[in-house]
């Protein structure tokens, strides 16, 4: 059976659009499609949403992490039938799945995102809903770019995953009634996408491989004062829609372009004959043969000579991390302090740091400090070298770390 997935970013009106389609095509009529509900949950959600619209209210947004599966069987004719499935999930979940590319790590996804991904990736036809206000009426360019990238990645992911039989995809722009002024600036929806979503248009719409339509699930609205004297837009009764006929026509054409249902990624029954069973076990026989061959070769092959083992480290191995020196001028004499850190790269034990002052090639003073360090431990040393006659003379401080 050919399957259709309806998905959308937050605020795109997935639930309202599905309700209007189900109500408009709920009866069998000549020359019109028929939406047959396939689950009681589908009937309940549609009736609940329809009652809310009749009360001049909008259905609440789906909470993040919650979803319900809606399933219709759409009959265009006796021979043209498809399954239309809509995962009524929060638009934010779709943004996480594709906009943040979490789908690339499928095993780490929570179960509700896995269900959403399965519905989308296994569909033959995908209707991607985007609110026109999110691409035309958003003053925040970053938000608009996020919406564009999410839609772009969904299309690219589906086309890459199904190279043999890529799904038919249509971008459905919703809430057209609220943006009539914008539509007057363009000849059609494709030109609007080209202007407001240039990256998406160049990648997928210039060649015509992805369809684009605009609809108004609720085309007639009234303005009234809500709580706190705030102006809000509410559905008008009776509820009317625009653009649904074009959407159904595109959907029917997409169904016609699909190969026969038996050829669309379905399980094809195969006769249970001797040769069929043999073919099904060929891979097992080959794998067993390879394993036996590898085992025989490994057993017959002479063993490799063992690599010489280094003797275990039993002494400390000092290594300087930092080395500094500073000169101080006192009342009675001048002195130099050598300080820094040394690390033990070997076994635990004593490390001796020796510091000396060399002036004109002559050692003027020499002192040391012992440190007890564990393996990989870093210790600090500070050695004062007094008795320098004149710090203005050219001198050098050298340090040496040894094991006494």
Beta strands, then each sheet from edge to edge (+ up, - down):
strand 1: 2-8
strand 2: 34-37
strand 3: 67-75
strand 4: 81-89
strand 5: 125-131
strand 6: 168-174
strand 7: 211-214
strand 8: 221-225
strand 9: 231-235
strand 10: 318-329
strand 11: 334-344
strand 12: 349-359
strand 13: 362-373
strand 14: 378-388
strand 15: 395-402
sheet 1: 2+ 3- 4+ 1+ 5+ 6+ 7+
sheet 2: 8+ 9-
sheet 3: 10+ 11- 14+
sheet 4: 13+ 12- 15+
end
